[in-house]
Amino acid sequence: MKNREVFVRDPVTATLPNNGVVAISESYSKKEIEALRYELEHFVCEGQYHAGLMRILDSYLAHVKSPSQPAAWISGFYGSGKSHLLKILRHLWANTPFSSDGARARDLAHLPDDIKNALVEIDTFGKRCGGLHSFGGTLPSGGGLSPRLAVLRMLFKSKGLPESLPEAQFCLWLKASDTFEQVEKSVNAALASKGRDFFTELHNLYVSPVLAGALLEADPNFADDITHVRSLIREQFPLQDDLPTSDFVRMVRETLEIDGQMPATLIVLDEVQLYIGNSSERSTDVQEMAEALCKQLDSRVLLISAGQTSLAASDPLLDRLRGRFTVAVELSDADVETVTRKVVLAKKADKRSAIESVLDQNRGEIDRQLSGTQIAARSDDQKTIVDDYPLLPVRRRLWEHVIRVADLAGTSSQLRTQLRMVHDAVRETAEEPLGTVVPADFLFTQQRPGLLQSGALLKEIDETIQTLDDGTPDGVLGKRLCELIFLIRKLPREGGSDIGVRSTPEMLADLLVQNLGTDGVPLRRDVPRVLGRLVESGKLVMLENGEYSLQTRESSEWNREYRNQKTRLNANATSLASKRAELISACCNEVFRGIRLTQGESKEPRKLVIHFGSEPPSTDGTDIPVWIRDGWSESESTVVADARAAGNESPTIFVFIPKASAEELQKAIISYAAAQATIDLKGTPIGREGQEAHDAMAATMNRAEQVRDQIIREVVDEAKVYRGGGNEQLELALAAKVETAAIASMDRMFPSFNDADDGRWKSVIERARKGDEGALSVLGYTGPVEQHRVTAAVLREVGAGRQGREIRNTLSAPPYGWPRDAIDAALILLHTSGHIRAKYRGVAVVEGELDQNKIPATDLHTESVTLNAN
């Protein structure tokens, strides 16, 4: 029996439409329809695919009568099936028909009953509100088109309209004025001989005499002549780079509504995170568009977007979307494993026993695979070994680890996320007899183009490997050994990352076994001999621990790792943003460390509290908030607008750090981190060549650090500082700007501070404790004790009874901010004058015994009547 005979889908003849890559669009070519049908028929509605669909549909149905319809966000690593899930739901929603046999999307997909029932409820709701509609697409990576225009283009195409905004507006206007059919018929008749029609002529909207003539014929009162018609069209339907949200909502309504009813509509947008990139402006655009779709269309529109990062992650550009996209679906590795087993690896029920039998017969060979390593055979493997055949669990785990380090840009993800890779691996052994498994070196063959393109595999090394295959058995084995050695040497060796796999003869032989019954013995005999020949020819070097490595110059190896690290860092936008934010934060803290704030004659100390992030800081405490944002995550106009909105009474200081020297800074951050990672990864060098490579890398790191720190200092020095209300501080240095703003902020935060601002309160305390009821004369006050602004405020706060600690806390906080001595002096004097009674730990405090140490734990009450000797 051959391997191909055990599969539900013959791997030799079966194909993966679009190579397993899902694209969301409004195009419907014959090939695209075939791919869609395949995806629906093989949709595995389990795990998070099932739970996520149910969560989205339930949320929609629960909010159709609410003021707002929550949007959904689907997250997961590259290849996790986000686009697949979006595409499936888009067609399940509309129940897309297939003209070839009349089948519909829901007939083709295998859906659980709860999903079917939810879709039926949506059908019922749609019948009451104008039907069902769905559309979607992929937002352009890196911007280039406003999200509002991008969504309108998708909508227009889904409704059979031109994608261009002016052309679509023109068609909608014709339909609204009941002249569309007449104009279309006239244009088609005029252009039939030229092979053109109404829709192709729309590309010449502003200049076409045919369109203008047909419109004038349909409505003679529209204009005086054709020239006038074209002028009016240009004025009424101009080209636009973007449009206001109000116009966007109006266009959506005008396009979707049927007899004044808004249909139940699904919009799916893929790669939203890639569209946003590192642009705060695009993030704001998406936020505003989502809010409009959720709140201004009668809760009939459901928006679903996708990105690799969960909105719960610490990405400031995505954080602002969290309030709109409240329905979260996060896809995991396990979900994709289920898909690969159901779609590519599915076995015929009557063949499973044959697979189990051959695996049991070769249990010894399977269990010895990579024995002693962290990915060796496990008892749990028996649960999935038949499902995964011809992929052995040990090798599957090895591939996952190799791909994590070899896939430098993160775009191939893990093996279990790649239908294409599993499909090719199964096809590789399809014609072999049952008991033949996929060898570990298949990964090199499958990934070789990507490894070369990313630079992980140097061309000279690849050429060396390829030339080993001279057609002889030893040549073929030598090439396979070198491919496997290359992959294994990519695995990390540090601490917890080391899985224990080494390129020793024993492990290499384990991984090259294909036929479980016959390959083991000859391979374990031939591998050491062929390795020895490769060492003799200079292709390999044997290391002290018995491993083999491809022979390369030391500096080449260090530089290759350095390039690998740079590629990985450059592809990780979130990590780069985090490193940049840490550097900016550290620099700002260093600048502000020298600021010492005191208020008034009493020199009451004040502190700055530094706040980074998209959410405003709290102003409830006694510290002055300094809200710092940078041009990588926010625009200056937004910072200024926030400062103005805060008002002239706000104590918050607004700091904006411009996005200057962005490319140079990114290069310096990456260069430093890559050099440091390379040195850490390589460890202590051995030999002169190794030491020279280490020293050169250290010099690269030091140079990058100097450039990086200099740019950070320059960028921070260019920061702009605004006070609440929007006034900009114009001092030269950043520290001076913030210090000057902070002085104004102290007055704003503590407007009543001047009432108690005096450096002589200590003297008042001393005299009051000696029984002097006129102690306030030290301050130049000779009126009644209880009528001084400080003592009057203290009396109000004491009221029917409070602890001294509470009085202190209240009067040291805004709007007072009074010095401790002022508060304590007032309490002691009022106690001396008989205006308040005091109990310390339940015992009445006599006149002259209340001191500052006792005040926090003292219970205070006002006296209703004050008696004196007179």
C-alpha positions in Angstrom: 0.0 0.0 0.0 1.3 3.4 -0.9 1.0 6.4 1.4 -1.3 8.3 -1.0 -4.0 5.6 -0.5 -4.6 6.4 3.2 -5.6 10.0 2.6 -9.2 11.3 2.1 -7.7 13.7 -0.4 -5.1 12.2 -2.7 -2.0 14.4 -2.2 -0.8 13.7 -5.7 -3.8 15.1 -7.5 -5.2 17.4 -4.8 -4.3 21.1 -5.1 -4.4 24.0 -2.7 -6.1 26.9 -4.5 -4.0 30.1 -4.3 -1.2 28.0 -2.7 -3.1 28.1 0.6 -3.0 31.9 0.8 -6.4 33.7 1.3 -7.1 37.0 -0.4 -10.2 39.1 0.5 -11.6 41.1 -2.4 -14.7 41.7 -4.4 -13.3 40.0 -7.5 -15.0 36.9 -8.9 -13.0 35.3 -11.7 -13.5 31.6 -12.4 -10.4 30.8 -10.5 -11.4 32.9 -7.5 -14.9 31.3 -7.4 -13.2 27.8 -7.4 -11.0 28.9 -4.6 -13.9 30.2 -2.6 -15.9 27.0 -3.0 -12.9 25.0 -1.9 -12.4 27.2 1.2 -16.1 26.9 2.1 -16.2 23.1 1.6 -13.0 22.6 3.8 -13.8 25.2 6.5 -13.2 23.6 9.9 -15.5 25.3 12.3 -13.9 24.3 15.5 -11.9 25.8 18.3 -11.6 29.6 18.1 -13.0 29.6 14.6 -16.3 28.3 16.1 -16.2 30.3 19.3 -15.1 33.5 17.4 -17.9 33.2 14.8 -20.4 32.6 17.6 -19.2 35.6 19.6 -19.4 37.9 16.6 -22.8 36.8 15.5 -24.3 36.9 19.0 -22.9 40.4 19.6 -24.5 41.7 16.4 -27.9 40.2 17.1 -27.8 41.6 20.7 -27.1 45.1 19.5 -29.3 45.6 16.5 -31.6 47.8 18.6 -28.8 49.6 20.5 -27.4 53.0 19.7 -24.1 51.4 18.7 -23.0 48.2 17.0 -19.7 46.9 18.4 -17.0 46.2 15.9 -14.9 43.0 16.1 -11.1 42.5 15.9 -9.6 39.2 14.9 -5.9 38.8 15.9 -3.3 36.0 15.4 0.2 35.5 14.0 0.9 35.4 10.3 -0.8 32.3 8.8 -3.1 31.7 11.7 -6.2 31.9 9.4 -7.5 35.5 10.1 -8.1 36.2 6.4 -9.7 32.8 6.0 -12.1 33.4 8.8 -13.0 36.9 7.5 -13.6 35.5 4.0 -15.7 32.6 5.2 -17.9 34.8 7.4 -18.3 37.4 4.6 -19.9 34.7 2.3 -21.8 32.9 5.1 -23.4 36.2 5.9 -24.7 36.8 2.4 -25.1 33.1 1.7 -23.3 33.6 -1.6 -24.8 31.5 -4.5 -22.8 29.5 -7.0 -24.2 29.6 -10.5 -22.6 26.3 -11.6 -25.0 24.2 -9.6 -27.2 26.6 -7.6 -25.4 25.7 -4.3 -25.1 28.4 -1.7 -22.3 29.1 0.8 -24.1 27.7 3.8 -24.9 24.5 1.9 -21.2 23.9 1.2 -19.8 24.7 4.7 -20.0 22.2 7.5 -21.4 24.3 10.3 -22.4 23.6 13.9 -26.1 24.0 14.7 -25.6 27.1 16.9 -23.8 28.9 13.9 -26.6 27.9 11.6 -29.3 29.1 14.0 -27.5 32.5 14.4 -27.3 32.9 10.6 -31.0 32.1 10.3 -31.8 34.8 12.9 -29.7 37.3 10.8 -31.7 36.2 7.8 -35.0 36.9 9.6 -33.7 40.3 10.8 -32.6 41.1 7.2 -36.0 40.5 5.8 -37.4 43.1 8.1 -34.8 45.8 7.3 -33.9 45.7 3.7 -32.1 42.4 3.2 -28.5 41.3 3.7 -25.3 42.6 2.2 -21.6 41.9 2.8 -18.4 43.2 1.3 -14.8 43.7 2.2 -11.2 43.8 1.1 -7.6 44.5 2.2 -6.6 48.0 3.2 -3.5 49.1 1.3 -0.3 48.4 3.3 1.5 51.5 4.4 -1.4 53.8 3.6 -1.7 55.7 0.3 -5.5 55.8 0.4 -7.8 57.0 3.2 -9.7 54.2 4.9 -13.0 56.0 4.1 -12.2 56.0 0.3 -10.9 52.4 0.5 -14.1 51.2 2.1 -16.3 53.1 -0.4 -14.4 51.6 -3.3 -15.1 48.1 -1.9 -18.7 49.0 -1.3 -19.2 50.4 -4.8 -17.7 47.3 -6.4 -19.9 45.0 -4.4 -23.0 46.9 -5.6 -21.9 46.8 -9.3 -20.8 50.4 -9.4 -17.5 51.9 -10.6 -14.8 52.0 -7.8 -14.0 55.6 -8.5 -15.8 58.0 -6.2 -16.8 60.6 -8.8 -18.0 57.9 -11.2 -20.0 56.1 -8.5 -21.5 59.3 -7.3 -22.6 60.1 -10.9 -24.3 56.7 -11.2 -26.1 57.1 -7.9 -27.3 60.5 -8.9 -28.6 59.1 -12.2 -30.5 56.4 -10.3 -31.9 58.9 -7.9 -33.2 61.0 -10.7 -34.6 57.9 -12.6 -32.4 58.6 -15.7 -29.8 55.9 -15.2 -31.3 53.3 -17.5 -32.0 55.8 -20.3 -28.5 57.3 -20.1 -26.9 53.9 -20.0 -28.9 52.7 -23.0 -28.1 55.7 -25.0 -24.3 55.5 -24.3 -24.2 51.8 -25.0 -25.9 52.3 -28.3 -23.6 55.2 -29.3 -20.4 53.2 -28.4 -21.4 49.6 -29.5 -19.5 49.9 -32.8 -16.4 50.9 -31.0 -16.4 48.0 -28.5 -17.0 50.3 -25.5 -20.0 50.7 -23.2 -21.4 52.9 -20.5 -19.0 51.8 -17.7 -15.9 52.0 -19.7 -16.9 55.5 -20.9 -17.3 56.6 -17.2 -13.5 56.7 -17.1 -13.9 59.8 -19.3 -16.6 61.3 -17.1 -15.4 64.9 -17.3 -14.7 65.0 -21.0 -17.0 62.5 -22.7 -19.3 64.1 -25.2 -21.3 60.9 -25.4 -22.1 60.9 -21.7 -22.9 64.6 -21.7 -25.1 64.2 -24.8 -27.0 61.2 -23.3 -27.6 63.1 -20.1 -28.9 66.2 -21.9 -31.1 63.9 -24.0 -32.6 62.4 -20.9 -33.0 65.7 -19.1 -33.1 68.7 -21.6 -33.5 71.1 -18.7 -30.3 70.0 -17.0 -28.0 72.4 -18.9 -27.9 74.7 -22.0 -25.5 72.5 -24.0 -22.9 69.7 -23.9 -20.1 72.0 -22.7 -22.3 73.2 -19.9 -23.2 69.6 -19.0 -19.5 68.6 -18.7 -18.8 71.7 -16.5 -21.6 70.9 -14.2 -20.5 67.2 -13.9 -17.0 68.3 -12.9 -18.3 70.7 -10.3 -20.8 68.2 -8.9 -18.6 65.2 -8.8 -15.0 66.4 -8.2 -11.9 64.2 -7.6 -11.2 63.9 -3.9 -8.2 62.5 -1.9 -10.5 62.0 1.1 -13.9 63.0 2.3 -15.4 64.1 5.7 -16.9 61.5 7.9 -20.4 63.0 7.4 -20.1 62.6 3.6 -18.7 59.1 4.0 -21.7 58.1 6.1 -24.1 59.7 3.6 -22.5 57.8 0.7 -22.7 54.5 2.6 -26.4 55.1 3.2 -27.1 56.2 -0.3 -25.4 53.1 -1.8 -26.8 50.6 0.6 -30.3 51.7 1.4 -33.2 50.0 -0.3 -36.5 51.9 -0.1 -35.2 53.9 2.8 -34.1 50.8 4.7 -30.5 50.0 5.8 -29.9 46.3 5.2 -28.0 44.1 7.7 -24.5 44.7 6.4 -21.1 43.0 7.1 -17.9 44.8 6.3 -14.6 42.8 6.6 -11.3 44.6 6.5 -8.1 42.6 6.3 -4.5 43.8 7.3 -5.7 46.8 9.2 -2.7 46.7 11.4 -0.4 46.7 8.4 -2.3 49.7 7.0 -1.8 51.7 10.2 1.9 50.8 10.3 3.5 53.4 12.6 1.3 56.3 11.5 -0.8 58.0 14.3 -2.7 59.8 11.5 -3.9 56.5 9.9 -4.7 55.1 13.3 -6.9 58.1 14.0 -8.5 57.8 10.5 -9.4 54.1 11.2 -10.8 55.0 14.6 -13.0 57.7 13.3 -14.2 55.6 10.4 -15.0 52.7 12.7 -16.9 54.9 15.1 -19.0 56.3 12.2 -19.9 52.8 10.9 -20.7 51.6 14.4 -22.8 54.6 15.6 -24.3 56.4 12.6 -25.9 53.6 10.5 -28.8 52.4 12.7 -26.7 49.6 14.3 -27.2 47.7 11.0 -23.5 47.6 10.0 -21.1 45.1 11.5 -17.4 45.9 11.0 -14.8 43.2 11.4 -11.1 44.0 11.1 -7.9 41.9 11.5 -4.3 42.4 12.6 -1.5 40.3 14.0 -1.6 42.0 17.4 -4.4 41.8 19.9 -5.8 45.2 20.9 -5.0 44.3 24.5 -1.3 44.5 23.6 0.8 47.6 24.5 0.8 49.2 21.1 -0.3 52.9 21.5 -1.5 53.1 17.8 -3.8 50.1 18.3 -4.8 51.0 21.9 -7.0 53.9 20.6 -9.1 51.3 18.6 -9.9 49.3 21.7 -13.0 51.4 22.5 -14.6 50.6 19.1 -13.5 47.0 18.4 -14.8 45.5 21.6 -15.5 42.0 20.3 -12.1 40.2 20.4 -11.3 36.9 18.6 -7.7 35.6 19.0 -6.6 32.7 16.9 -4.0 30.3 18.2 -1.6 27.6 17.0 -4.0 24.8 18.1 -6.7 26.1 15.7 -4.4 25.8 12.7 -3.2 22.4 13.7 -6.8 21.3 13.7 -7.2 22.7 10.2 -4.1 21.0 8.8 -5.2 17.7 10.2 -8.8 18.0 8.8 -7.9 19.5 5.4 -4.5 18.1 4.4 -3.8 15.1 6.7 -7.3 13.6 7.0 -7.2 9.8 6.8 -9.7 7.4 5.4 -11.4 5.6 8.3 -10.7 2.1 7.0 -7.0 2.9 6.6 -6.2 4.1 10.1 -5.7 0.6 11.4 -3.0 0.0 8.8 -1.2 3.1 9.8 -1.4 2.2 13.4 0.0 -1.3 12.6 3.0 0.0 10.7 3.8 2.6 13.4 3.5 -0.1 16.1 5.9 -2.4 14.2 8.5 0.4 14.0 8.0 1.8 17.5 11.7 1.3 18.4 12.8 3.5 15.4 10.2 6.2 16.3 11.0 6.3 20.0 14.8 6.6 19.5 14.4 9.8 17.5 16.5 12.5 19.2 16.5 10.6 22.5 17.7 12.7 25.4 16.6 16.0 23.9 13.7 18.2 25.0 11.7 17.3 21.9 12.2 13.6 22.1 9.3 11.1 21.8 6.5 11.6 24.4 3.6 9.4 25.5 1.2 12.2 24.4 2.4 11.7 20.8 0.2 8.6 20.6 -2.9 10.8 20.6 -2.0 12.5 17.3 0.7 10.3 15.6 -1.8 8.7 13.2 -3.5 12.0 12.5 -0.1 13.6 11.7 1.4 10.7 9.7 3.6 10.9 7.6 5.0 13.7 9.8 6.6 12.3 13.0 5.8 14.3 16.1 9.5 14.7 17.0 10.4 16.1 13.6 7.4 18.4 13.6 8.6 19.9 16.9 12.1 20.2 15.4 10.7 22.1 12.4 8.8 24.5 14.6 11.9 25.4 16.6 14.0 25.8 13.4 11.5 28.0 11.7 11.3 30.3 14.8 15.0 31.1 14.3 15.3 30.7 10.5 12.2 32.7 9.6 13.9 36.0 10.3 11.1 38.3 9.1 8.4 36.3 10.8 6.5 35.9 7.6 6.5 32.1 7.4 5.5 31.6 11.0 5.5 28.1 12.4 5.1 24.8 10.5 1.6 24.2 11.9 0.4 27.5 10.4 1.4 26.6 6.9 -1.0 24.5 4.9 1.3 24.8 1.9 4.3 23.3 3.8 2.3 20.4 5.2 0.7 19.8 1.8 4.1 19.6 0.0 5.5 17.4 2.8 2.7 14.9 2.3 3.0 14.9 -1.5 6.8 14.3 -1.1 6.1 10.8 0.3 2.8 10.0 -1.5 4.2 7.4 -3.9 6.3 5.7 -1.3 5.2 2.5 0.6 3.3 2.8 3.9 5.8 3.3 6.7 7.7 6.0 4.8 7.8 9.3 6.7 8.9 12.8 5.8 12.6 13.3 6.5 13.7 16.3 8.5 15.9 17.7 5.7 12.7 18.3 3.6 12.4 21.6 5.5 15.6 22.9 3.9 14.3 22.1 0.4 11.0 23.7 1.1 12.4 26.8 2.8 15.5 27.3 0.7 14.1 30.2 -1.6 13.0 32.1 1.5 16.3 31.5 3.4 18.3 32.8 0.4 16.0 35.8 0.0 16.2 36.8 3.6 20.0 36.3 3.8 19.8 33.6 6.4 21.4 31.2 3.9 24.5 32.8 2.2 24.8 32.1 -1.5 28.3 30.7 -1.2 27.1 28.1 1.4 24.1 27.2 -0.7 26.3 26.7 -3.7 28.6 24.5 -1.6 25.6 22.3 -0.5 24.1 22.1 -4.0 27.3 21.0 -5.7 27.7 18.0 -3.3 25.0 16.1 -5.2 27.0 14.4 -8.0 24.4 11.8 -8.6 26.1 9.1 -6.5 24.5 7.7 -3.3 27.3 9.4 -1.2 26.8 12.7 -3.0 23.0 12.6 -2.3 23.6 11.7 1.3 26.3 14.4 1.7 24.0 17.1 0.4 21.2 16.0 2.7 23.6 15.9 5.7 24.8 19.5 5.0 21.3 20.8 4.6 20.3 19.3 8.0 23.5 20.5 9.7 22.7 24.0 8.4 19.3 23.9 10.0 20.4 22.4 13.3 23.3 24.9 13.7 20.6 27.7 13.5 19.1 26.5 16.8 19.8 28.6 19.9 22.1 27.2 22.6 21.4 29.6 25.4 19.8 28.6 28.7 16.2 27.7 28.4 16.2 28.1 24.6 18.4 25.1 24.1 16.4 22.0 23.1 19.5 19.8 23.1 19.5 18.9 19.4 23.1 18.6 18.0 24.5 17.9 14.6 26.1 14.6 15.7 26.2 11.5 13.5 23.6 9.8 15.7 21.0 12.6 15.6 21.6 13.3 11.9 20.9 9.7 11.1 17.7 9.7 13.2 16.4 12.7 11.3 17.2 11.3 7.8 15.3 8.1 8.2 12.5 7.9 5.7 11.5 4.2 5.5 11.0 3.3 9.2 11.6 -0.4 8.6 14.7 -0.4 6.4 16.6 3.0 6.5 17.9 3.0 10.1 20.7 0.4 9.9 22.3 1.5 6.6 22.1 5.2 7.5 23.7 4.8 10.9 26.5 2.9 9.1 27.0 5.4 6.2 26.4 8.7 7.9 29.7 8.7 9.9 31.7 7.7 6.8 30.2 10.4 4.6 30.7 13.0 7.3 34.4 12.0 7.5 34.8 12.5 3.7 33.1 15.9 3.9 35.6 16.9 6.7 38.5 15.7 4.6 37.3 17.7 1.6 37.0 20.9 3.7 33.2 21.2 3.4 32.6 20.4 7.1 34.5 20.9 10.3 34.2 18.6 13.3 33.8 20.4 16.6 35.1 19.4 20.0 31.7 18.1 21.2 31.3 15.7 18.3 29.1 18.0 16.3 29.7 18.9 12.6 29.5 22.4 11.2 29.7 23.9 7.7 33.2 25.3 7.2 33.1 29.1 7.0 35.3 32.0 7.9 34.7 33.3 11.5 34.0 36.9 10.5 31.5 35.7 7.9 29.6 33.8 10.6 29.5 36.7 12.9 28.4 39.1 10.2 25.8 36.7 9.1 24.3 36.5 12.6 24.5 40.3 12.8 22.5 40.6 9.5 20.0 38.0 10.8 19.5 40.0 14.0 19.0 43.2 12.0 16.4 41.5 9.7 14.5 40.2 12.7 14.6 43.5 14.5 13.6 45.5 11.4 10.6 43.3 10.9 9.4 43.6 14.5 7.7 47.0 14.6 6.4 46.5 18.1 9.8 45.7 19.6 11.4 48.7 17.8 8.6 51.0 19.1 9.2 49.7 22.6 13.0 50.2 22.4 12.5 53.7 21.0 10.0 54.6 23.8 12.4 53.3 26.5 15.2 55.5 25.1 13.0 58.6 24.9 11.7 58.0 28.4 15.1 57.5 29.9 16.4 60.7 28.2 13.4 62.7 29.4 13.8 61.5 32.9 17.4 62.5 32.8 16.5 66.0 31.6 13.9 66.5 34.3 16.0 65.0 37.1 17.6 68.4 37.7 14.3 70.3 38.2 13.7 71.2 41.8 10.4 72.9 42.4 9.3 74.9 45.5 6.3 77.1 45.9 6.0 80.5 47.6 7.8 82.0 50.5 7.3 78.8 52.5 9.2 76.9 49.8 6.8 74.1 49.8 8.3 71.3 47.7 6.5 70.1 44.6 7.2 67.2 42.3 6.7 66.4 38.6 5.1 63.1 37.7 6.1 62.0 34.2 3.4 60.3 32.1 3.8 58.5 28.8 0.9 57.1 26.7 -2.2 58.0 24.7 -4.5 58.3 27.8 -4.4 61.6 29.8 -2.7 61.5 33.2 -4.6 61.9 36.5 -4.7 65.4 38.1 -6.1 64.2 41.4 -2.9 64.1 43.3 -0.4 66.7 44.6 2.2 66.1 41.9 2.2 68.1 38.6 1.5 65.9 35.6 3.8 66.1 32.6 2.1 64.3 29.7 4.7 63.3 27.1 3.9 62.0 23.6 6.0 61.7 20.5 5.5 62.0 16.8 5.8 58.3 16.2 2.5 57.7 18.0 0.7 61.0 18.0 0.5 64.2 15.8 1.5 67.6 17.1 -2.0 68.9 16.2 -3.6 66.4 18.5 -1.3 67.4 21.4 -2.1 71.1 20.9 -5.8 70.3 20.6 -5.6 68.3 23.9 -3.8 71.2 25.6 -6.4 73.7 24.4 -9.3 71.4 25.4 -7.8 71.1 28.9 -8.4 74.8 29.5 -6.5 77.5 31.2 -7.1 76.1 34.7 -5.5 72.7 33.9 -2.2 72.0 35.7 -1.1 69.4 33.1 2.0 70.2 31.1 1.8 68.9 27.5 5.1 67.8 25.9 5.4 66.9 22.2 8.6 65.3 21.0 8.8 65.6 17.2 9.4 62.6 14.9 12.8 63.8 13.7 15.7 61.8 12.1 13.3 58.8 12.2 15.2 56.6 9.7 18.6 57.4 11.2 17.4 56.6 14.7 15.8 53.3 13.6 19.0 52.3 11.9 21.0 53.1 15.0 18.7 51.3 17.4 18.7 48.2 15.2 22.5 48.3 14.7 23.1 48.5 18.4 20.6 45.8 19.4 21.8 43.5 16.6 25.4 43.8 17.5 24.7 43.3 21.2 22.5 40.3 20.4 25.2 38.8 18.2 27.9 39.2 20.9 25.5 37.7 23.5 24.6 34.8 21.2 28.2 34.0 20.2 29.5 34.2 23.7 33.2 34.1 24.6 35.3 33.7 21.3 37.8 31.0 20.9 41.0 31.7 19.0 42.5 34.7 17.4 40.0 34.9 14.5 37.1 34.6 16.9 38.5 37.4 19.1 39.0 39.7 16.1 35.4 39.1 15.1 34.2 39.8 18.6 36.2 43.1 18.8 34.9 44.3 15.5 31.3 43.6 16.5 31.9 45.4 19.8 33.2 48.4 17.9 30.1 48.3 15.7 27.9 48.3 18.8 29.7 51.2 20.5 29.5 53.3 17.3 25.7 52.6 17.0 25.2 53.4 20.7 26.9 56.8 20.3 24.8 57.7 17.2 21.6 56.4 18.8 22.1 58.4 22.0 23.1 61.6 20.2 19.9 61.4 18.0 17.7 60.8 21.0 19.2 63.8 22.8 18.7 66.0 19.8 15.1 64.8 19.3 14.2 65.3 22.9 15.9 68.8 22.9 13.5 69.8 20.1 10.5 69.0 22.2 7.7 71.5 22.4 6.0 72.3 25.7 2.4 73.6 26.1 0.5 74.7 29.1 -3.2 73.9 29.6 -5.1 76.2 27.3 -2.5 75.8 24.5 0.1 78.5 25.2 3.6 77.3 24.2 6.7 77.7 26.4 9.4 79.4 24.3 12.5 79.0 26.6 15.5 77.6 24.9 16.1 74.4 26.8 13.5 71.7 27.4 14.2 71.7 31.2 13.6 75.4 31.3 10.4 75.1 29.4 9.0 72.5 31.7 10.2 74.3 34.8 8.5 77.5 33.8 5.3 75.7 32.9 5.5 73.9 36.2 5.6 77.2 38.1 2.4 78.2 36.4 0.9 74.8 37.0 1.5 75.1 40.8 -0.7 78.2 40.9 -3.3 76.4 38.8 -3.3 73.3 40.9 -3.3 75.2 44.2 -5.2 78.4 43.7 -5.7 78.8 47.5 -2.1 78.3 48.4 -1.3 82.0 49.0 -3.8 82.0 51.9 -1.3 80.0 53.9 2.0 80.9 52.2 4.3 82.2 55.0 7.6 81.0 56.4 6.7 81.9 60.0 4.2 79.2 60.8 6.7 77.5 63.1 6.7 80.5 65.3 2.9 80.4 65.5 3.1 76.8 66.6 5.6 77.6 69.4 3.5 80.5 70.8 0.2 78.7 70.5 1.6 75.7 72.5 2.5 78.2 75.2 -1.1 79.3 75.5 -0.8 82.5 73.4 -4.2 82.9 71.6 -2.8 85.9 69.7 0.0 83.8 68.1 -1.2 84.9 64.6 0.2 88.3 65.2 3.5 86.8 64.1 2.0 86.9 60.6 0.7 90.4 61.0 -2.8 89.3 61.7 -4.6 90.7 64.8 -8.3 89.8 64.1 -10.3 87.0 65.7 -8.6 83.6 65.6 -11.4 81.8 63.9 -11.7 84.4 61.1 -8.2 84.0 59.6 -8.5 82.3 56.2 -6.4 79.3 57.3 -8.1 78.8 60.7 -11.5 79.3 59.2 -10.9 76.6 56.5 -9.5 74.3 59.2 -12.7 74.8 61.3 -14.9 74.0 58.3 -13.0 70.8 57.7 -13.1 69.7 61.3 -16.8 70.2 61.4 -18.6 67.6 63.6 -15.4 65.6 63.9 -12.4 64.3 61.9 -9.0 63.0 62.5 -5.9 65.2 62.2 -4.6 63.0 59.4 -7.7 63.6 57.3 -7.4 67.4 57.9 -3.8 67.3 56.7 -4.6 65.2 53.6 -7.5 67.5 52.6 -5.7 70.8 53.0 -2.4 69.6 51.5 -4.3 68.5 48.3 -5.7 70.8 45.6 -7.0 73.5 45.7 -5.1 74.3 48.9 -1.6 72.7 48.8 -0.9 74.2 52.2 2.4 73.6 54.0 2.2 71.1 56.9 3.3 73.7 59.4 0.4 76.0 58.4 -2.2 73.3 58.9 -0.7 72.1 62.2 -0.4 75.7 63.5 -4.0 76.4 62.8 -5.1 73.2 64.6 -2.9 73.8 67.7 -4.0 77.5 67.9 -7.7 76.6 67.6 -7.2 74.0 70.3 -5.5 76.6 72.5 -8.3 79.1 71.9 -11.0 76.5 72.7 -12.5 76.4 69.3 -11.9 72.7 68.9 -11.6 69.8 71.3 -9.0 67.0 70.9 -8.8 63.4 72.0 -5.6 61.5 71.5 -6.2 57.7 71.6 -9.5 58.3 73.5 -8.0 60.7 76.1 -8.8 64.4 76.1 -5.8 66.6 75.2 -5.3 69.5 77.5 -4.3 73.0 76.4 -0.6 73.1 75.4 -0.3 69.3 75.0 -1.3 69.0 71.3 1.8 68.8 69.2 2.6 67.9 65.6 3.5 64.3 66.3 0.1 63.7 67.9 -2.0 65.4 65.3 -2.4 62.5 62.7 -4.0 60.2 65.3 -5.9 62.9 67.2 -9.7 63.1 66.9 -10.9 66.7 66.5 -14.3 68.3 67.1 -15.5 71.9 67.0 -16.9 73.6 70.2 -20.3 75.1 69.7 -19.7 77.7 72.4 -16.5 79.3 73.4 -16.2 80.6 77.0 -13.5 82.9 78.4 -12.7 84.5 81.7 -14.4 87.8 80.9 
